[in-house]
Amino acid sequence: MVDPAKDGWKRPRPHLYSDLVKPVVPLSKSGSYPSGHTTVGTLMGIVLSNMVPEKREALMRRAWEYGQNRVIGGIHYPSDIEAGRIAGTVIAQTIMQHDDYKAEFEAAKAELRSTLGL
């Protein structure tokens, strides 16, 4: 979802700036900015929170941790994560406006809530 931005910015990942950075996650060949993992994690956190609002706090906390773990893992900078969170939020807001998404969302929400016994 963010590959065009990555291709435009072409920001090298932290380990390419310093040999002191030893990533503990698989290396990627794409640019660092914005974080694609954080974009998707934020998007999923928002969608799931809308399906199960009673779990919103835990879901969004986990989405935030998911992004932060990319910094801890040595593969991103904090600004990559912030940009990914913004991108994920914008994408969530955009897809929620589409009628086909709304229909599929409601079906998935009902199935998830039923599976969780809610």
N, CA, C and O atoms as CSV, one atom per row, in Angstrom:
chain,resi,resn,atom,element,x,y,z
A,1,MET,N,N,0.804,-1.199,0.000
A,1,MET,CA,C,0.000,0.000,0.000
A,1,MET,C,C,0.848,1.265,0.000
A,1,MET,O,O,0.418,2.300,-0.508
A,2,VAL,N,N,2.028,1.190,0.556
A,2,VAL,CA,C,2.860,2.390,0.640
A,2,VAL,C,C,4.093,2.316,-0.257
A,2,VAL,O,O,4.983,3.161,-0.159
A,3,ASP,N,N,4.148,1.322,-1.118
A,3,ASP,CA,C,5.316,1.179,-1.985
A,3,ASP,C,C,5.595,2.412,-2.847
A,3,ASP,O,O,6.761,2.770,-3.012
A,4,PRO,N,N,4.571,3.079,-3.407
A,4,PRO,CA,C,4.896,4.289,-4.179
A,4,PRO,C,C,5.618,5.350,-3.336
A,4,PRO,O,O,6.523,6.023,-3.829
A,5,ALA,N,N,5.216,5.498,-2.069
A,5,ALA,CA,C,5.899,6.460,-1.197
A,5,ALA,C,C,7.317,5.997,-0.893
A,5,ALA,O,O,8.250,6.800,-0.897
A,6,LYS,N,N,7.482,4.703,-0.629
A,6,LYS,CA,C,8.813,4.167,-0.372
A,6,LYS,C,C,9.725,4.401,-1.572
A,6,LYS,O,O,10.883,4.791,-1.422
A,7,ASP,N,N,9.183,4.156,-2.764
A,7,ASP,CA,C,9.967,4.348,-3.983
A,7,ASP,C,C,10.326,5.818,-4.187
A,7,ASP,O,O,11.400,6.136,-4.699
A,8,GLY,N,N,9.430,6.703,-3.789
A,8,GLY,CA,C,9.684,8.133,-3.936
A,8,GLY,C,C,10.723,8.652,-2.947
A,8,GLY,O,O,11.619,9.409,-3.322
A,9,TRP,N,N,10.602,8.245,-1.685
A,9,TRP,CA,C,11.515,8.741,-0.658
A,9,TRP,C,C,12.867,8.028,-0.698
A,9,TRP,O,O,13.912,8.637,-0.467
A,10,LYS,N,N,12.827,6.729,-0.994
A,10,LYS,CA,C,14.055,5.914,-1.041
A,10,LYS,C,C,14.944,6.111,0.201
A,10,LYS,O,O,16.166,6.219,0.098
A,11,ARG,N,N,14.313,6.152,1.343
A,11,ARG,CA,C,15.064,6.343,2.593
A,11,ARG,C,C,15.753,5.039,2.982
A,11,ARG,O,O,15.081,4.025,3.171
A,12,PRO,N,N,17.076,5.044,3.105
A,12,PRO,CA,C,17.785,3.829,3.510
A,12,PRO,C,C,17.428,3.435,4.941
A,12,PRO,O,O,17.178,4.284,5.796
A,13,ARG,N,N,17.411,2.160,5.170
A,13,ARG,CA,C,17.101,1.645,6.506
A,13,ARG,C,C,18.262,1.898,7.470
A,13,ARG,O,O,19.392,2.115,7.033
A,14,PRO,N,N,17.989,1.869,8.776
A,14,PRO,CA,C,19.022,2.219,9.769
A,14,PRO,C,C,20.334,1.461,9.633
A,14,PRO,O,O,21.404,2.050,9.785
A,15,HIS,N,N,20.269,0.172,9.351
A,15,HIS,CA,C,21.509,-0.614,9.273
A,15,HIS,C,C,22.391,-0.195,8.102
A,15,HIS,O,O,23.580,-0.514,8.075
A,16,LEU,N,N,21.821,0.516,7.139
A,16,LEU,CA,C,22.629,0.993,6.020
A,16,LEU,C,C,23.392,2.268,6.374
A,16,LEU,O,O,24.349,2.633,5.690
A,17,TYR,N,N,22.971,2.939,7.437
A,17,TYR,CA,C,23.672,4.129,7.919
A,17,TYR,C,C,24.766,3.784,8.920
A,17,TYR,O,O,25.771,4.489,9.009
A,18,SER,N,N,24.582,2.724,9.659
A,18,SER,CA,C,25.534,2.398,10.708
A,18,SER,C,C,25.680,0.889,10.852
A,18,SER,O,O,24.694,0.154,10.898
A,19,ASP,N,N,26.921,0.445,10.921
A,19,ASP,CA,C,27.192,-0.971,11.168
A,19,ASP,C,C,26.861,-1.369,12.604
A,19,ASP,O,O,26.824,-2.556,12.928
A,20,LEU,N,N,26.622,-0.384,13.458
A,20,LEU,CA,C,26.257,-0.667,14.845
A,20,LEU,C,C,24.826,-1.182,14.958
A,20,LEU,O,O,24.469,-1.817,15.950
A,21,VAL,N,N,24.011,-0.911,13.948
A,21,VAL,CA,C,22.619,-1.373,13.951
A,21,VAL,C,C,22.596,-2.786,13.374
A,21,VAL,O,O,22.982,-3.014,12.227
A,22,LYS,N,N,22.147,-3.703,14.176
A,22,LYS,CA,C,22.070,-5.120,13.797
A,22,LYS,C,C,20.610,-5.554,13.874
A,22,LYS,O,O,20.155,-5.984,14.934
A,23,PRO,N,N,19.867,-5.450,12.772
A,23,PRO,CA,C,18.444,-5.814,12.812
A,23,PRO,C,C,18.238,-7.249,13.289
A,23,PRO,O,O,19.010,-8.155,12.975
A,24,VAL,N,N,17.174,-7.416,14.052
A,24,VAL,CA,C,16.816,-8.742,14.549
A,24,VAL,C,C,15.573,-9.273,13.835
A,24,VAL,O,O,14.977,-10.267,14.249
A,25,VAL,N,N,15.200,-8.596,12.763
A,25,VAL,CA,C,14.094,-9.035,11.915
A,25,VAL,C,C,14.646,-9.177,10.501
A,25,VAL,O,O,15.698,-8.618,10.191
A,26,PRO,N,N,13.954,-9.914,9.643
A,26,PRO,CA,C,14.455,-10.072,8.273
A,26,PRO,C,C,14.637,-8.720,7.573
A,26,PRO,O,O,13.804,-7.822,7.693
A,27,LEU,N,N,15.731,-8.605,6.851
A,27,LEU,CA,C,16.015,-7.379,6.119
A,27,LEU,C,C,15.084,-7.234,4.928
A,27,LEU,O,O,14.622,-8.218,4.350
A,28,SER,N,N,14.824,-6.002,4.582
A,28,SER,CA,C,13.960,-5.693,3.452
A,28,SER,C,C,14.757,-4.899,2.437
A,28,SER,O,O,15.691,-4.179,2.792
A,29,LYS,N,N,14.388,-5.032,1.182
A,29,LYS,CA,C,15.066,-4.287,0.124
A,29,LYS,C,C,14.369,-2.969,-0.182
A,29,LYS,O,O,14.908,-2.140,-0.915
A,30,SER,N,N,13.179,-2.769,0.371
A,30,SER,CA,C,12.447,-1.530,0.090
A,30,SER,C,C,12.951,-0.414,0.998
A,30,SER,O,O,13.705,-0.655,1.941
A,31,GLY,N,N,12.528,0.793,0.703
A,31,GLY,CA,C,12.890,1.934,1.530
A,31,GLY,C,C,12.267,1.831,2.910
A,31,GLY,O,O,11.363,1.032,3.154
A,32,SER,N,N,12.774,2.659,3.795
A,32,SER,CA,C,12.341,2.626,5.180
A,32,SER,C,C,11.074,3.443,5.443
A,32,SER,O,O,10.291,3.114,6.335
A,33,TYR,N,N,10.878,4.508,4.663
A,33,TYR,CA,C,9.807,5.482,4.940
A,33,TYR,C,C,8.739,5.445,3.870
A,33,TYR,O,O,9.053,5.545,2.684
A,34,PRO,N,N,7.487,5.305,4.260
A,34,PRO,CA,C,6.928,5.001,5.583
A,34,PRO,C,C,6.931,3.498,5.842
A,34,PRO,O,O,7.151,2.704,4.928
A,35,SER,N,N,6.690,3.121,7.075
A,35,SER,CA,C,6.662,1.701,7.432
A,35,SER,C,C,5.393,1.031,6.908
A,35,SER,O,O,4.282,1.388,7.300
A,36,GLY,N,N,5.573,0.065,6.025
A,36,GLY,CA,C,4.437,-0.695,5.508
A,36,GLY,C,C,3.808,-1.580,6.571
A,36,GLY,O,O,2.585,-1.705,6.637
A,37,HIS,N,N,4.651,-2.202,7.413
A,37,HIS,CA,C,4.114,-3.040,8.487
A,37,HIS,C,C,3.239,-2.211,9.429
A,37,HIS,O,O,2.160,-2.645,9.833
A,38,THR,N,N,3.716,-1.022,9.771
A,38,THR,CA,C,2.943,-0.167,10.670
A,38,THR,C,C,1.663,0.305,10.003
A,38,THR,O,O,0.626,0.407,10.657
A,39,THR,N,N,1.725,0.593,8.710
A,39,THR,CA,C,0.526,0.989,7.972
A,39,THR,C,C,-0.537,-0.097,8.076
A,39,THR,O,O,-1.688,0.181,8.414
A,40,VAL,N,N,-0.152,-1.321,7.786
A,40,VAL,CA,C,-1.100,-2.442,7.820
A,40,VAL,C,C,-1.549,-2.730,9.250
A,40,VAL,O,O,-2.727,-3.001,9.485
A,41,GLY,N,N,-0.619,-2.673,10.210
A,41,GLY,CA,C,-0.989,-2.913,11.606
A,41,GLY,C,C,-1.991,-1.894,12.116
A,41,GLY,O,O,-2.936,-2.244,12.824
A,42,THR,N,N,-1.786,-0.635,11.760
A,42,THR,CA,C,-2.714,0.413,12.171
A,42,THR,C,C,-4.065,0.222,11.499
A,42,THR,O,O,-5.104,0.332,12.149
A,43,LEU,N,N,-4.056,-0.061,10.210
A,43,LEU,CA,C,-5.291,-0.306,9.474
A,43,LEU,C,C,-6.069,-1.459,10.102
A,43,LEU,O,O,-7.275,-1.349,10.323
A,44,MET,N,N,-5.387,-2.558,10.389
A,44,MET,CA,C,-6.062,-3.708,10.986
A,44,MET,C,C,-6.575,-3.379,12.384
A,44,MET,O,O,-7.669,-3.800,12.761
A,45,GLY,N,N,-5.789,-2.630,13.150
A,45,GLY,CA,C,-6.229,-2.240,14.488
A,45,GLY,C,C,-7.503,-1.425,14.445
A,45,GLY,O,O,-8.413,-1.644,15.245
A,46,ILE,N,N,-7.576,-0.483,13.514
A,46,ILE,CA,C,-8.771,0.355,13.390
A,46,ILE,C,C,-9.976,-0.473,12.949
A,46,ILE,O,O,-11.059,-0.355,13.524
A,47,VAL,N,N,-9.788,-1.302,11.939
A,47,VAL,CA,C,-10.902,-2.121,11.436
A,47,VAL,C,C,-11.410,-3.065,12.528
A,47,VAL,O,O,-12.615,-3.155,12.765
A,48,LEU,N,N,-10.495,-3.760,13.187
A,48,LEU,CA,C,-10.912,-4.683,14.237
A,48,LEU,C,C,-11.549,-3.943,15.416
A,48,LEU,O,O,-12.498,-4.439,16.024
A,49,SER,N,N,-11.032,-2.767,15.735
A,49,SER,CA,C,-11.627,-1.969,16.816
A,49,SER,C,C,-13.042,-1.547,16.486
A,49,SER,O,O,-13.891,-1.441,17.371
A,50,ASN,N,N,-13.297,-1.306,15.212
A,50,ASN,CA,C,-14.652,-0.963,14.802
A,50,ASN,C,C,-15.574,-2.178,14.837
A,50,ASN,O,O,-16.787,-2.034,14.993
A,51,MET,N,N,-15.012,-3.354,14.695
A,51,MET,CA,C,-15.807,-4.576,14.779
A,51,MET,C,C,-16.078,-4.971,16.231
A,51,MET,O,O,-17.155,-5.469,16.557
A,52,VAL,N,N,-15.108,-4.748,17.080
A,52,VAL,CA,C,-15.197,-5.152,18.490
A,52,VAL,C,C,-14.805,-3.948,19.355
A,52,VAL,O,O,-13.723,-3.928,19.941
A,53,PRO,N,N,-15.680,-2.956,19.431
A,53,PRO,CA,C,-15.317,-1.734,20.160
A,53,PRO,C,C,-15.003,-1.959,21.633
A,53,PRO,O,O,-14.268,-1.175,22.233
A,54,GLU,N,N,-15.546,-3.015,22.221
A,54,GLU,CA,C,-15.248,-3.281,23.627
A,54,GLU,C,C,-13.799,-3.726,23.828
A,54,GLU,O,O,-13.329,-3.784,24.964
A,55,LYS,N,N,-13.089,-4.037,22.754
A,55,LYS,CA,C,-11.671,-4.417,22.809
A,55,LYS,C,C,-10.777,-3.345,22.174
A,55,LYS,O,O,-9.591,-3.580,21.942
A,56,ARG,N,N,-11.346,-2.179,21.898
A,56,ARG,CA,C,-10.620,-1.121,21.180
A,56,ARG,C,C,-9.280,-0.774,21.825
A,56,ARG,O,O,-8.258,-0.700,21.143
A,57,GLU,N,N,-9.287,-0.563,23.137
A,57,GLU,CA,C,-8.052,-0.153,23.807
A,57,GLU,C,C,-6.941,-1.181,23.608
A,57,GLU,O,O,-5.818,-0.819,23.256
A,58,ALA,N,N,-7.243,-2.440,23.827
A,58,ALA,CA,C,-6.234,-3.499,23.681
A,58,ALA,C,C,-5.795,-3.645,22.231
A,58,ALA,O,O,-4.607,-3.816,21.956
A,59,LEU,N,N,-6.737,-3.579,21.307
A,59,LEU,CA,C,-6.396,-3.719,19.891
A,59,LEU,C,C,-5.504,-2.577,19.404
A,59,LEU,O,O,-4.530,-2.809,18.688
A,60,MET,N,N,-5.832,-1.363,19.788
A,60,MET,CA,C,-5.033,-0.227,19.332
A,60,MET,C,C,-3.683,-0.182,20.048
A,60,MET,O,O,-2.691,0.242,19.455
A,61,ARG,N,N,-3.628,-0.603,21.290
A,61,ARG,CA,C,-2.341,-0.685,21.989
A,61,ARG,C,C,-1.427,-1.669,21.252
A,61,ARG,O,O,-0.239,-1.410,21.058
A,62,ARG,N,N,-2.004,-2.795,20.851
A,62,ARG,CA,C,-1.204,-3.796,20.127
A,62,ARG,C,C,-0.778,-3.276,18.756
A,62,ARG,O,O,0.345,-3.531,18.321
A,63,ALA,N,N,-1.650,-2.561,18.083
A,63,ALA,CA,C,-1.288,-1.978,16.783
A,63,ALA,C,C,-0.118,-1.003,16.955
A,63,ALA,O,O,0.802,-0.983,16.137
A,64,TRP,N,N,-0.156,-0.207,18.006
A,64,TRP,CA,C,0.929,0.754,18.257
A,64,TRP,C,C,2.232,0.015,18.577
A,64,TRP,O,O,3.298,0.390,18.089
A,65,GLU,N,N,2.142,-1.032,19.397
A,65,GLU,CA,C,3.328,-1.824,19.733
A,65,GLU,C,C,3.924,-2.484,18.500
A,65,GLU,O,O,5.144,-2.571,18.359
A,66,TYR,N,N,3.062,-2.945,17.614
A,66,TYR,CA,C,3.508,-3.599,16.380
A,66,TYR,C,C,4.421,-2.656,15.603
A,66,TYR,O,O,5.484,-3.066,15.135
A,67,GLY,N,N,4.017,-1.408,15.465
A,67,GLY,CA,C,4.856,-0.435,14.787
A,67,GLY,C,C,6.138,-0.164,15.551
A,67,GLY,O,O,7.220,-0.146,14.964
A,68,GLN,N,N,6.028,0.044,16.844
A,68,GLN,CA,C,7.210,0.345,17.659
A,68,GLN,C,C,8.221,-0.790,17.618
A,68,GLN,O,O,9.427,-0.554,17.692
A,69,ASN,N,N,7.736,-2.017,17.502
A,69,ASN,CA,C,8.647,-3.161,17.429
A,69,ASN,C,C,9.523,-3.122,16.184
A,69,ASN,O,O,10.590,-3.737,16.163
A,70,ARG,N,N,9.094,-2.415,15.156
A,70,ARG,CA,C,9.912,-2.267,13.949
A,70,ARG,C,C,11.125,-1.376,14.228
A,70,ARG,O,O,12.187,-1.559,13.633
A,71,VAL,N,N,10.962,-0.422,15.128
A,71,VAL,CA,C,12.098,0.415,15.537
A,71,VAL,C,C,13.021,-0.412,16.437
A,71,VAL,O,O,14.236,-0.434,16.240
A,72,ILE,N,N,12.433,-1.089,17.420
A,72,ILE,CA,C,13.215,-1.921,18.335
A,72,ILE,C,C,13.966,-3.002,17.565
A,72,ILE,O,O,15.097,-3.348,17.907
A,73,GLY,N,N,13.332,-3.526,16.533
A,73,GLY,CA,C,13.948,-4.564,15.708
A,73,GLY,C,C,15.087,-4.065,14.841
A,73,GLY,O,O,15.807,-4.866,14.246
A,74,GLY,N,N,15.261,-2.749,14.760
A,74,GLY,CA,C,16.374,-2.188,14.014
A,74,GLY,C,C,16.134,-1.997,12.531
A,74,GLY,O,O,17.083,-1.848,11.761
A,75,ILE,N,N,14.877,-2.000,12.122
A,75,ILE,CA,C,14.569,-1.930,10.697
A,75,ILE,C,C,13.921,-0.605,10.283
A,75,ILE,O,O,13.792,-0.320,9.093
A,76,HIS,N,N,13.509,0.212,11.281
A,76,HIS,CA,C,12.854,1.492,10.997
A,76,HIS,C,C,13.290,2.568,11.974
A,76,HIS,O,O,13.854,2.298,13.035
A,77,TYR,N,N,13.003,3.804,11.571
A,77,TYR,CA,C,13.178,4.986,12.418
A,77,TYR,C,C,11.809,5.348,12.997
A,77,TYR,O,O,10.787,4.972,12.424
A,78,PRO,N,N,11.769,6.067,14.114
A,78,PRO,CA,C,10.477,6.480,14.670
A,78,PRO,C,C,9.603,7.250,13.672
A,78,PRO,O,O,8.384,7.082,13.671
A,79,SER,N,N,10.199,8.079,12.836
A,79,SER,CA,C,9.385,8.832,11.868
A,79,SER,C,C,8.763,7.922,10.817
A,79,SER,O,O,7.705,8.246,10.278
A,80,ASP,N,N,9.395,6.793,10.513
A,80,ASP,CA,C,8.797,5.814,9.591
A,80,ASP,C,C,7.510,5.257,10.186
A,80,ASP,O,O,6.515,5.052,9.491
A,81,ILE,N,N,7.563,5.018,11.499
A,81,ILE,CA,C,6.418,4.452,12.206
A,81,ILE,C,C,5.280,5.462,12.253
A,81,ILE,O,O,4.125,5.114,12.007
A,82,GLU,N,N,5.603,6.700,12.566
A,82,GLU,CA,C,4.568,7.731,12.621
A,82,GLU,C,C,3.902,7.894,11.256
A,82,GLU,O,O,2.680,8.023,11.168
A,83,ALA,N,N,4.695,7.887,10.205
A,83,ALA,CA,C,4.125,8.001,8.855
A,83,ALA,C,C,3.248,6.786,8.528
A,83,ALA,O,O,2.212,6.929,7.878
A,84,GLY,N,N,3.652,5.606,8.969
A,84,GLY,CA,C,2.842,4.410,8.763
A,84,GLY,C,C,1.522,4.477,9.514
A,84,GLY,O,O,0.490,4.034,9.008
A,85,ARG,N,N,1.553,5.027,10.715
A,85,ARG,CA,C,0.310,5.184,11.488
A,85,ARG,C,C,-0.635,6.165,10.798
A,85,ARG,O,O,-1.844,5.942,10.744
A,86,ILE,N,N,-0.079,7.238,10.280
A,86,ILE,CA,C,-0.904,8.206,9.552
A,86,ILE,C,C,-1.478,7.550,8.304
A,86,ILE,O,O,-2.671,7.681,8.029
A,87,ALA,N,N,-0.642,6.846,7.547
A,87,ALA,CA,C,-1.111,6.189,6.326
A,87,ALA,C,C,-2.202,5.171,6.631
A,87,ALA,O,O,-3.212,5.120,5.929
A,88,GLY,N,N,-2.012,4.366,7.660
A,88,GLY,CA,C,-3.008,3.367,8.026
A,88,GLY,C,C,-4.333,3.990,8.408
A,88,GLY,O,O,-5.396,3.471,8.068
A,89,THR,N,N,-4.266,5.108,9.117
A,89,THR,CA,C,-5.484,5.818,9.520
A,89,THR,C,C,-6.200,6.408,8.316
A,89,THR,O,O,-7.423,6.319,8.210
A,90,VAL,N,N,-5.444,7.006,7.416
A,90,VAL,CA,C,-6.044,7.592,6.206
A,90,VAL,C,C,-6.675,6.507,5.338
A,90,VAL,O,O,-7.768,6.691,4.803
A,91,ILE,N,N,-5.994,5.393,5.201
A,91,ILE,CA,C,-6.538,4.286,4.402
A,91,ILE,C,C,-7.820,3.761,5.045
A,91,ILE,O,O,-8.800,3.501,4.347
A,92,ALA,N,N,-7.818,3.605,6.368
A,92,ALA,CA,C,-9.025,3.128,7.059
A,92,ALA,C,C,-10.188,4.079,6.810
A,92,ALA,O,O,-11.290,3.641,6.482
A,93,GLN,N,N,-9.950,5.365,6.962
A,93,GLN,CA,C,-11.012,6.353,6.741
A,93,GLN,C,C,-11.511,6.316,5.304
A,93,GLN,O,O,-12.705,6.479,5.052
A,94,THR,N,N,-10.610,6.104,4.378
A,94,THR,CA,C,-10.979,6.081,2.956
A,94,THR,C,C,-11.822,4.852,2.617
A,94,THR,O,O,-12.858,4.971,1.963
A,95,ILE,N,N,-11.385,3.686,3.058
A,95,ILE,CA,C,-12.140,2.486,2.689
A,95,ILE,C,C,-13.511,2.454,3.347
A,95,ILE,O,O,-14.447,1.866,2.805
A,96,MET,N,N,-13.637,3.084,4.512
A,96,MET,CA,C,-14.931,3.090,5.208
A,96,MET,C,C,-15.992,3.880,4.460
A,96,MET,O,O,-17.174,3.799,4.795
A,97,GLN,N,N,-15.593,4.628,3.470
A,97,GLN,CA,C,-16.544,5.420,2.686
A,97,GLN,C,C,-17.139,4.637,1.512
A,97,GLN,O,O,-18.101,5.092,0.894
A,98,HIS,N,N,-16.580,3.471,1.201
A,98,HIS,CA,C,-17.011,2.699,0.040
A,98,HIS,C,C,-18.129,1.726,0.398
A,98,HIS,O,O,-18.028,0.985,1.376
A,99,ASP,N,N,-19.182,1.732,-0.389
A,99,ASP,CA,C,-20.338,0.877,-0.113
A,99,ASP,C,C,-19.984,-0.605,-0.125
A,99,ASP,O,O,-20.488,-1.360,0.706
A,100,ASP,N,N,-19.124,-1.037,-1.054
A,100,ASP,CA,C,-18.773,-2.455,-1.091
A,100,ASP,C,C,-18.005,-2.858,0.180
A,100,ASP,O,O,-18.178,-3.966,0.688
A,101,TYR,N,N,-17.171,-1.966,0.679
A,101,TYR,CA,C,-16.469,-2.241,1.934
A,101,TYR,C,C,-17.459,-2.334,3.087
A,101,TYR,O,O,-17.375,-3.240,3.916
A,102,LYS,N,N,-18.391,-1.398,3.135
A,102,LYS,CA,C,-19.365,-1.376,4.232
A,102,LYS,C,C,-20.133,-2.686,4.308
A,102,LYS,O,O,-20.350,-3.220,5.396
A,103,ALA,N,N,-20.544,-3.203,3.159
A,103,ALA,CA,C,-21.301,-4.460,3.138
A,103,ALA,C,C,-20.435,-5.625,3.634
A,103,ALA,O,O,-20.884,-6.429,4.450
A,104,GLU,N,N,-19.218,-5.711,3.149
A,104,GLU,CA,C,-18.332,-6.794,3.569
A,104,GLU,C,C,-17.938,-6.641,5.035
A,104,GLU,O,O,-17.806,-7.631,5.754
A,105,PHE,N,N,-17.752,-5.403,5.472
A,105,PHE,CA,C,-17.403,-5.140,6.863
A,105,PHE,C,C,-18.501,-5.657,7.791
A,105,PHE,O,O,-18.216,-6.332,8.779
A,106,GLU,N,N,-19.747,-5.340,7.473
A,106,GLU,CA,C,-20.852,-5.751,8.346
A,106,GLU,C,C,-20.944,-7.264,8.436
A,106,GLU,O,O,-21.198,-7.804,9.513
A,107,ALA,N,N,-20.741,-7.956,7.324
A,107,ALA,CA,C,-20.777,-9.419,7.339
A,107,ALA,C,C,-19.619,-9.968,8.180
A,107,ALA,O,O,-19.818,-10.877,8.986
A,108,ALA,N,N,-18.429,-9.430,7.999
A,108,ALA,CA,C,-17.263,-9.888,8.756
A,108,ALA,C,C,-17.422,-9.573,10.239
A,108,ALA,O,O,-17.062,-10.383,11.093
A,109,LYS,N,N,-17.960,-8.404,10.539
A,109,LYS,CA,C,-18.182,-8.005,11.929
A,109,LYS,C,C,-19.136,-8.981,12.617
A,109,LYS,O,O,-18.878,-9.424,13.736
A,110,ALA,N,N,-20.224,-9.311,11.949
A,110,ALA,CA,C,-21.205,-10.240,12.523
A,110,ALA,C,C,-20.567,-11.614,12.764
A,110,ALA,O,O,-20.783,-12.230,13.807
A,111,GLU,N,N,-19.787,-12.081,11.796
A,111,GLU,CA,C,-19.133,-13.382,11.933
A,111,GLU,C,C,-18.123,-13.364,13.082
A,111,GLU,O,O,-18.089,-14.293,13.889
A,112,LEU,N,N,-17.314,-12.332,13.163
A,112,LEU,CA,C,-16.313,-12.236,14.218
A,112,LEU,C,C,-16.968,-12.168,15.595
A,112,LEU,O,O,-16.564,-12.876,16.517
A,113,ARG,N,N,-17.962,-11.331,15.726
A,113,ARG,CA,C,-18.635,-11.181,17.010
A,113,ARG,C,C,-19.312,-12.496,17.431
A,113,ARG,O,O,-19.313,-12.854,18.608
A,114,SER,N,N,-19.879,-13.195,16.463
A,114,SER,CA,C,-20.502,-14.488,16.763
A,114,SER,C,C,-19.439,-15.494,17.219
A,114,SER,O,O,-19.636,-16.215,18.197
A,115,THR,N,N,-18.327,-15.533,16.509
A,115,THR,CA,C,-17.249,-16.439,16.862
A,115,THR,C,C,-16.701,-16.147,18.258
A,115,THR,O,O,-16.348,-17.065,18.998
A,116,LEU,N,N,-16.634,-14.865,18.610
A,116,LEU,CA,C,-16.136,-14.474,19.922
A,116,LEU,C,C,-17.202,-14.572,21.017
A,116,LEU,O,O,-16.917,-14.341,22.192
A,117,GLY,N,N,-18.423,-14.915,20.623
A,117,GLY,CA,C,-19.507,-15.030,21.582
A,117,GLY,C,C,-19.998,-13.671,22.084
A,117,GLY,O,O,-20.451,-13.551,23.222
A,118,LEU,N,N,-19.909,-12.669,21.245
A,118,LEU,CA,C,-20.330,-11.322,21.630
A,118,LEU,C,C,-21.668,-10.960,20.992
A,118,LEU,O,O,-22.176,-9.860,21.206
